[in-house]
Amino acid sequence: MISINEISFALMSMMAFGMVGIVYKVATEHMNPLSVVFFVYVFSATLMGVVWSLSPDKSITLEGMKLVVLASILAVIGMVSYMYALKLGEASVVVPIRNLALVVTVCLAITILKENMDLTKLGGIIMAVFALILLSR
């Protein structure tokens, strides 16, 4: 069951990631895409260090750290690719393509995490792909 807190955090994430695409696009007009990625991660790590230091739960496991390393590698590949795409292309095309990561996530959640695929999710994936086609014209 989906809770209000879950939806609130998801909406906050949606708004932040929705705005940051435009900020990244403008930043790549003033700096090399690799520099943008580097400083985004430096400032993000600094801010997260403060947030994490204030968190009461600092549990860390070896398995969790292995996944964090993998996530970091994937995040850097994704961010560098995204910055170069924004540098070279239009935000109104690049950002929707990048946001189709949701299709990859849903497909992996179904195959790896064994989450359910129903007609609603399938319809959402089809609509997301159709939206990308419309937005990229």
TIRO-2110 file (N, C-alpha, C; in Angstrom, 1 decimal):
// TIRO-2110
0.8, -1.2, 0.0, N, 1, A
0.0, 0.0, 0.0, CA, 1, A
0.9, 1.2, 0.0, C, 1, A
0.5, 2.2, -0.8, N, 2, A
1.3, 3.4, -0.9, CA, 2, A
0.8, 4.4, 0.2, C, 2, A
1.8, 5.0, 0.9, N, 3, A
1.5, 5.9, 2.0, CA, 3, A
1.7, 7.3, 1.5, C, 3, A
1.1, 8.2, 2.3, N, 4, A
1.2, 9.7, 2.1, CA, 4, A
2.7, 10.1, 2.1, C, 4, A
3.4, 9.6, 3.0, N, 5, A
4.9, 10.0, 3.1, CA, 5, A
5.6, 9.6, 1.9, C, 5, A
5.3, 8.4, 1.4, N, 6, A
5.9, 7.9, 0.2, CA, 6, A
5.6, 8.8, -1.0, C, 6, A
4.4, 9.2, -1.1, N, 7, A
4.0, 10.1, -2.2, CA, 7, A
4.6, 11.5, -2.1, C, 7, A
4.6, 12.0, -0.8, N, 8, A
5.2, 13.3, -0.6, CA, 8, A
6.7, 13.3, -1.0, C, 8, A
7.4, 12.3, -0.6, N, 9, A
8.9, 12.3, -0.9, CA, 9, A
9.0, 12.1, -2.5, C, 9, A
8.2, 11.3, -3.1, N, 10, A
8.3, 11.1, -4.5, CA, 10, A
8.0, 12.4, -5.3, C, 10, A
7.0, 13.1, -4.8, N, 11, A
6.7, 14.4, -5.4, CA, 11, A
7.8, 15.4, -5.3, C, 11, A
8.4, 15.5, -4.1, N, 12, A
9.5, 16.4, -3.8, CA, 12, A
10.7, 16.0, -4.8, C, 12, A
10.9, 14.7, -4.9, N, 13, A
12.0, 14.2, -5.8, CA, 13, A
11.7, 14.6, -7.2, C, 13, A
10.4, 14.4, -7.7, N, 14, A
10.0, 14.8, -9.0, CA, 14, A
10.3, 16.3, -9.3, C, 14, A
9.9, 17.1, -8.4, N, 15, A
10.1, 18.6, -8.6, CA, 15, A
11.5, 18.9, -8.6, C, 15, A
12.3, 18.4, -7.7, N, 16, A
13.8, 18.7, -7.7, CA, 16, A
14.5, 18.2, -9.0, C, 16, A
14.2, 17.0, -9.4, N, 17, A
14.8, 16.5, -10.6, CA, 17, A
14.3, 17.2, -11.8, C, 17, A
13.0, 17.6, -11.8, N, 18, A
12.5, 18.3, -12.9, CA, 18, A
13.1, 19.7, -13.1, C, 18, A
13.5, 20.3, -12.0, N, 19, A
14.1, 21.7, -12.1, CA, 19, A
15.6, 21.5, -12.4, C, 19, A
16.3, 20.5, -11.9, N, 20, A
17.7, 20.4, -12.0, CA, 20, A
18.1, 20.1, -13.4, C, 20, A
17.3, 19.6, -14.3, N, 21, A
17.6, 19.4, -15.7, CA, 21, A
17.9, 20.7, -16.4, C, 21, A
17.1, 21.7, -16.1, N, 22, A
17.3, 23.0, -16.7, CA, 22, A
18.6, 23.7, -16.1, C, 22, A
18.8, 23.5, -14.8, N, 23, A
20.0, 24.1, -14.2, CA, 23, A
21.2, 23.4, -14.9, C, 23, A
21.2, 22.1, -15.0, N, 24, A
22.3, 21.4, -15.7, CA, 24, A
22.6, 21.9, -17.1, C, 24, A
21.5, 22.1, -17.8, N, 25, A
21.6, 22.6, -19.2, CA, 25, A
22.3, 23.9, -19.3, C, 25, A
21.9, 24.8, -18.4, N, 26, A
22.5, 26.2, -18.4, CA, 26, A
23.9, 26.1, -17.9, C, 26, A
24.2, 25.2, -16.9, N, 27, A
25.6, 25.1, -16.4, CA, 27, A
26.5, 24.6, -17.5, C, 27, A
26.0, 23.7, -18.4, N, 28, A
26.9, 23.2, -19.4, CA, 28, A
27.2, 24.2, -20.5, C, 28, A
26.4, 25.3, -20.5, N, 29, A
26.7, 26.4, -21.4, CA, 29, A
27.8, 27.3, -20.9, C, 29, A
28.1, 27.1, -19.6, N, 30, A
29.1, 28.0, -19.0, CA, 30, A
30.4, 27.2, -18.6, C, 30, A
30.2, 25.9, -18.5, N, 31, A
31.4, 25.0, -18.1, CA, 31, A
31.4, 23.7, -18.9, C, 31, A
32.6, 23.1, -18.9, N, 32, A
32.7, 21.8, -19.5, CA, 32, A
31.8, 20.8, -18.8, C, 32, A
31.1, 19.9, -19.5, N, 33, A
30.2, 18.9, -18.8, CA, 33, A
30.9, 18.1, -17.7, C, 33, A
32.2, 17.7, -17.9, N, 34, A
32.9, 17.0, -16.9, CA, 34, A
33.1, 17.8, -15.6, C, 34, A
33.3, 19.1, -15.8, N, 35, A
33.5, 20.0, -14.6, CA, 35, A
32.1, 20.1, -13.9, C, 35, A
31.0, 20.2, -14.7, N, 36, A
29.7, 20.3, -14.0, CA, 36, A
29.5, 19.1, -13.2, C, 36, A
29.7, 17.9, -13.8, N, 37, A
29.5, 16.6, -13.0, CA, 37, A
30.4, 16.6, -11.8, C, 37, A
31.7, 17.0, -11.9, N, 38, A
32.6, 16.9, -10.8, CA, 38, A
32.1, 17.8, -9.7, C, 38, A
31.8, 19.1, -10.0, N, 39, A
31.3, 20.0, -8.9, CA, 39, A
30.0, 19.6, -8.3, C, 39, A
29.1, 19.1, -9.2, N, 40, A
27.8, 18.6, -8.6, CA, 40, A
28.0, 17.6, -7.6, C, 40, A
28.9, 16.6, -7.9, N, 41, A
29.2, 15.5, -6.9, CA, 41, A
30.0, 16.1, -5.7, C, 41, A
30.9, 17.0, -5.9, N, 42, A
31.6, 17.6, -4.7, CA, 42, A
30.6, 18.3, -3.8, C, 42, A
29.8, 19.2, -4.3, N, 43, A
28.8, 19.9, -3.5, CA, 43, A
27.8, 19.0, -2.9, C, 43, A
27.3, 18.0, -3.7, N, 44, A
26.4, 17.0, -3.2, CA, 44, A
26.9, 16.2, -2.1, C, 44, A
28.2, 15.8, -2.2, N, 45, A
28.8, 15.0, -1.1, CA, 45, A
29.0, 15.8, 0.1, C, 45, A
29.3, 17.1, 0.0, N, 46, A
29.4, 18.0, 1.1, CA, 46, A
28.1, 18.2, 1.8, C, 46, A
27.0, 18.5, 1.0, N, 47, A
25.7, 18.6, 1.6, CA, 47, A
25.2, 17.3, 2.3, C, 47, A
25.4, 16.2, 1.6, N, 48, A
25.0, 14.9, 2.2, CA, 48, A
25.8, 14.6, 3.4, C, 48, A
27.1, 15.0, 3.5, N, 49, A
27.8, 14.8, 4.7, CA, 49, A
27.2, 15.4, 5.9, C, 49, A
26.7, 16.6, 5.7, N, 50, A
26.0, 17.3, 6.8, CA, 50, A
24.7, 16.6, 7.1, C, 50, A
23.9, 16.3, 6.1, N, 51, A
22.6, 15.6, 6.4, CA, 51, A
22.9, 14.3, 7.1, C, 51, A
23.8, 13.5, 6.6, N, 52, A
24.1, 12.2, 7.1, CA, 52, A
24.6, 12.3, 8.6, C, 52, A
25.4, 13.3, 8.9, N, 53, A
26.0, 13.5, 10.2, CA, 53, A
24.8, 13.8, 11.2, C, 53, A
23.7, 14.3, 10.7, N, 54, A
22.6, 14.7, 11.6, CA, 54, A
21.6, 13.5, 11.7, C, 54, A
21.8, 12.5, 10.9, N, 55, A
20.9, 11.3, 10.9, CA, 55, A
21.1, 10.4, 12.1, C, 55, A
20.1, 10.0, 12.8, N, 56, A
20.3, 9.1, 13.9, CA, 56, A
20.7, 7.7, 13.5, C, 56, A
20.4, 7.3, 12.3, N, 57, A
20.6, 5.9, 11.8, CA, 57, A
21.8, 6.0, 10.8, C, 57, A
23.0, 5.5, 11.3, N, 58, A
24.1, 5.5, 10.4, CA, 58, A
24.6, 4.1, 10.1, C, 58, A
23.6, 3.2, 10.0, N, 59, A
24.0, 1.8, 9.8, CA, 59, A
24.7, 1.6, 8.4, C, 59, A
25.7, 0.8, 8.4, N, 60, A
26.5, 0.5, 7.2, CA, 60, A
26.8, -1.0, 7.2, C, 60, A
26.6, -1.6, 6.0, N, 61, A
27.0, -3.1, 5.9, CA, 61, A
27.9, -3.2, 4.7, C, 61, A
28.6, -4.3, 4.7, N, 62, A
29.5, -4.6, 3.6, CA, 62, A
28.7, -4.8, 2.3, C, 62, A
27.6, -5.6, 2.4, N, 63, A
26.7, -5.7, 1.2, CA, 63, A
26.2, -4.4, 0.7, C, 63, A
25.8, -3.6, 1.6, N, 64, A
25.3, -2.3, 1.2, CA, 64, A
26.3, -1.4, 0.6, C, 64, A
27.6, -1.5, 1.1, N, 65, A
28.7, -0.7, 0.5, CA, 65, A
29.0, -1.2, -0.9, C, 65, A
28.9, -2.5, -1.1, N, 66, A
29.2, -3.1, -2.5, CA, 66, A
28.1, -2.5, -3.5, C, 66, A
26.9, -2.4, -3.0, N, 67, A
25.8, -1.8, -3.9, CA, 67, A
26.0, -0.3, -4.1, C, 67, A
26.5, 0.3, -3.1, N, 68, A
26.8, 1.8, -3.2, CA, 68, A
27.9, 2.0, -4.2, C, 68, A
28.9, 1.2, -4.2, N, 69, A
30.0, 1.3, -5.2, CA, 69, A
29.4, 1.1, -6.6, C, 69, A
28.6, 0.1, -6.8, N, 70, A
28.0, -0.2, -8.1, CA, 70, A
27.1, 1.0, -8.5, C, 70, A
26.3, 1.5, -7.6, N, 71, A
25.4, 2.7, -7.8, CA, 71, A
26.2, 3.9, -8.2, C, 71, A
27.4, 4.1, -7.6, N, 72, A
28.2, 5.2, -7.9, CA, 72, A
28.8, 5.1, -9.3, C, 72, A
29.2, 4.0, -9.7, N, 73, A
29.7, 3.8, -11.0, CA, 73, A
28.6, 4.1, -12.1, C, 73, A
27.5, 3.5, -11.8, N, 74, A
26.4, 3.8, -12.8, CA, 74, A
25.9, 5.2, -12.8, C, 74, A
26.0, 5.9, -11.6, N, 75, A
25.6, 7.3, -11.5, CA, 75, A
26.6, 8.2, -12.3, C, 75, A
27.8, 7.9, -12.2, N, 76, A
28.8, 8.7, -12.9, CA, 76, A
28.7, 8.5, -14.4, C, 76, A
28.5, 7.3, -14.8, N, 77, A
28.3, 7.0, -16.2, CA, 77, A
27.0, 7.8, -16.7, C, 77, A
26.0, 7.7, -15.9, N, 78, A
24.7, 8.3, -16.3, CA, 78, A
24.9, 9.8, -16.3, C, 78, A
25.5, 10.4, -15.3, N, 79, A
25.6, 11.9, -15.2, CA, 79, A
26.5, 12.4, -16.3, C, 79, A
27.7, 11.8, -16.6, N, 80, A
28.6, 12.3, -17.6, CA, 80, A
27.9, 12.2, -19.0, C, 80, A
27.2, 11.1, -19.2, N, 81, A
26.4, 11.0, -20.5, CA, 81, A
25.4, 12.0, -20.6, C, 81, A
24.6, 12.3, -19.5, N, 82, A
23.6, 13.2, -19.5, CA, 82, A
24.1, 14.6, -19.7, C, 82, A
25.2, 15.0, -19.1, N, 83, A
25.8, 16.4, -19.2, CA, 83, A
26.2, 16.6, -20.7, C, 83, A
26.8, 15.6, -21.3, N, 84, A
27.2, 15.8, -22.7, CA, 84, A
26.0, 15.8, -23.6, C, 84, A
25.0, 15.1, -23.3, N, 85, A
23.8, 15.1, -24.1, CA, 85, A
23.1, 16.5, -24.0, C, 85, A
23.1, 17.1, -22.8, N, 86, A
22.5, 18.4, -22.6, CA, 86, A
23.4, 19.5, -23.3, C, 86, A
24.7, 19.3, -23.2, N, 87, A
25.6, 20.3, -23.9, CA, 87, A
25.3, 20.3, -25.4, C, 87, A
25.1, 19.1, -26.0, N, 88, A
25.0, 19.0, -27.4, CA, 88, A
23.5, 19.1, -27.9, C, 88, A
22.6, 18.9, -27.1, N, 89, A
21.2, 18.9, -27.5, CA, 89, A
20.3, 19.8, -26.8, C, 89, A
19.0, 19.7, -27.1, N, 90, A
18.0, 20.5, -26.5, CA, 90, A
17.5, 19.8, -25.2, C, 90, A
17.3, 20.6, -24.1, N, 91, A
16.8, 20.1, -22.9, CA, 91, A
15.4, 19.4, -23.0, C, 91, A
14.6, 20.0, -23.9, N, 92, A
13.3, 19.5, -24.1, CA, 92, A
13.3, 18.1, -24.8, C, 92, A
14.4, 17.7, -25.4, N, 93, A
14.5, 16.4, -25.9, CA, 93, A
15.3, 15.5, -25.0, C, 93, A
16.5, 16.0, -24.5, N, 94, A
17.4, 15.2, -23.7, CA, 94, A
16.7, 14.7, -22.4, C, 94, A
16.1, 15.7, -21.7, N, 95, A
15.6, 15.4, -20.4, CA, 95, A
14.5, 14.3, -20.4, C, 95, A
13.5, 14.3, -21.4, N, 96, A
12.6, 13.2, -21.4, CA, 96, A
13.2, 11.9, -21.7, C, 96, A
14.2, 11.9, -22.6, N, 97, A
14.9, 10.6, -22.9, CA, 97, A
15.6, 10.1, -21.6, C, 97, A
16.3, 10.9, -20.9, N, 98, A
16.9, 10.5, -19.6, CA, 98, A
15.9, 10.0, -18.6, C, 98, A
14.7, 10.7, -18.6, N, 99, A
13.7, 10.3, -17.6, CA, 99, A
13.0, 9.0, -18.0, C, 99, A
13.3, 8.5, -19.2, N, 100, A
12.8, 7.1, -19.5, CA, 100, A
13.5, 6.1, -18.8, C, 100, A
14.5, 6.5, -18.0, N, 101, A
15.1, 5.6, -17.0, CA, 101, A
14.0, 4.8, -16.2, C, 101, A
12.9, 5.5, -16.0, N, 102, A
11.8, 4.9, -15.3, CA, 102, A
11.4, 3.6, -15.9, C, 102, A
11.4, 3.5, -17.3, N, 103, A
11.1, 2.2, -18.0, CA, 103, A
12.1, 1.1, -17.6, C, 103, A
13.4, 1.5, -17.6, N, 104, A
14.4, 0.6, -17.3, CA, 104, A
14.2, 0.1, -15.8, C, 104, A
13.9, 1.0, -14.9, N, 105, A
13.7, 0.7, -13.5, CA, 105, A
12.6, -0.3, -13.4, C, 105, A
11.4, 0.0, -14.0, N, 106, A
10.3, -0.8, -13.9, CA, 106, A
10.6, -2.2, -14.4, C, 106, A
11.2, -2.3, -15.6, N, 107, A
11.5, -3.6, -16.2, CA, 107, A
12.5, -4.4, -15.3, C, 107, A
13.5, -3.7, -14.7, N, 108, A
14.4, -4.4, -13.8, CA, 108, A
13.7, -4.8, -12.5, C, 108, A
12.8, -4.0, -12.0, N, 109, A
12.1, -4.3, -10.8, CA, 109, A
11.2, -5.5, -11.0, C, 109, A
10.7, -5.7, -12.2, N, 110, A
9.8, -6.8, -12.5, CA, 110, A
10.7, -8.1, -12.6, C, 110, A
11.8, -8.0, -13.3, N, 111, A
12.6, -9.2, -13.6, CA, 111, A
13.6, -9.5, -12.4, C, 111, A
14.2, -8.6, -11.8, N, 112, A
15.2, -8.9, -10.7, CA, 112, A
14.5, -8.9, -9.3, C, 112, A
13.7, -7.9, -9.0, N, 113, A
13.0, -7.9, -7.7, CA, 113, A
11.7, -8.6, -7.6, C, 113, A
11.3, -9.2, -8.8, N, 114, A
10.0, -10.0, -8.9, CA, 114, A
8.8, -9.2, -8.5, C, 114, A
8.8, -7.9, -8.8, N, 115, A
7.6, -7.1, -8.6, CA, 115, A
6.6, -7.4, -9.6, C, 115, A
5.3, -7.1, -9.3, N, 116, A
4.2, -7.4, -10.3, CA, 116, A
4.2, -6.5, -11.4, C, 116, A
3.9, -7.1, -12.6, N, 117, A
3.5, -6.3, -13.8, CA, 117, A
2.0, -6.4, -14.0, C, 117, A
1.3, -5.3, -14.0, N, 118, A
-0.1, -5.4, -14.3, CA, 118, A
-0.4, -4.5, -15.5, C, 118, A
-1.6, -4.5, -15.9, N, 119, A
-2.0, -3.7, -17.1, CA, 119, A
-1.8, -2.2, -16.9, C, 119, A
-1.9, -1.7, -15.7, N, 120, A
-1.7, -0.3, -15.4, CA, 120, A
-0.2, 0.1, -15.6, C, 120, A
0.7, -0.8, -15.1, N, 121, A
2.1, -0.5, -15.3, CA, 121, A
2.5, -0.6, -16.7, C, 121, A
2.0, -1.6, -17.4, N, 122, A
2.2, -1.8, -18.8, CA, 122, A
1.7, -0.6, -19.6, C, 122, A
0.5, -0.1, -19.3, N, 123, A
0.0, 1.1, -20.0, CA, 123, A
0.8, 2.3, -19.7, C, 123, A
1.3, 2.4, -18.5, N, 124, A
2.2, 3.5, -18.1, CA, 124, A
3.5, 3.5, -18.9, C, 124, A
4.1, 2.4, -19.1, N, 125, A
5.3, 2.3, -19.9, CA, 125, A
5.0, 2.6, -21.3, C, 125, A
4.0, 2.1, -21.9, N, 126, A
3.6, 2.5, -23.3, CA, 126, A
3.4, 4.0, -23.4, C, 126, A
2.7, 4.6, -22.5, N, 127, A
2.4, 6.0, -22.5, CA, 127, A
3.7, 6.8, -22.4, C, 127, A
4.6, 6.4, -21.5, N, 128, A
5.9, 7.1, -21.4, CA, 128, A
6.7, 7.0, -22.7, C, 128, A
6.7, 5.9, -23.3, N, 129, A
7.5, 5.8, -24.6, CA, 129, A
6.8, 6.7, -25.6, C, 129, A
5.4, 6.6, -25.7, N, 130, A
4.7, 7.5, -26.6, CA, 130, A
5.0, 9.0, -26.3, C, 130, A
5.0, 9.3, -25.1, N, 131, A
5.3, 10.7, -24.7, CA, 131, A
6.7, 11.2, -25.2, C, 131, A
7.6, 10.3, -25.1, N, 132, A
9.0, 10.6, -25.6, CA, 132, A
9.0, 10.8, -27.0, C, 132, A
8.3, 10.0, -27.8, N, 133, A
8.2, 10.2, -29.2, CA, 133, A
7.6, 11.5, -29.6, C, 133, A
6.5, 11.9, -28.9, N, 134, A
5.9, 13.2, -29.1, CA, 134, A
6.8, 14.4, -28.7, C, 134, A
7.5, 14.3, -27.6, N, 135, A
8.3, 15.4, -27.1, CA, 135, A
9.6, 15.5, -27.9, C, 135, A
10.1, 14.5, -28.6, N, 136, A
11.3, 14.6, -29.3, CA, 136, A
11.2, 15.0, -30.7, C, 136, A
10.0, 15.3, -31.2, N, 137, A
9.7, 15.7, -32.6, CA, 137, A
9.9, 17.2, -32.7, C, 137, A
END
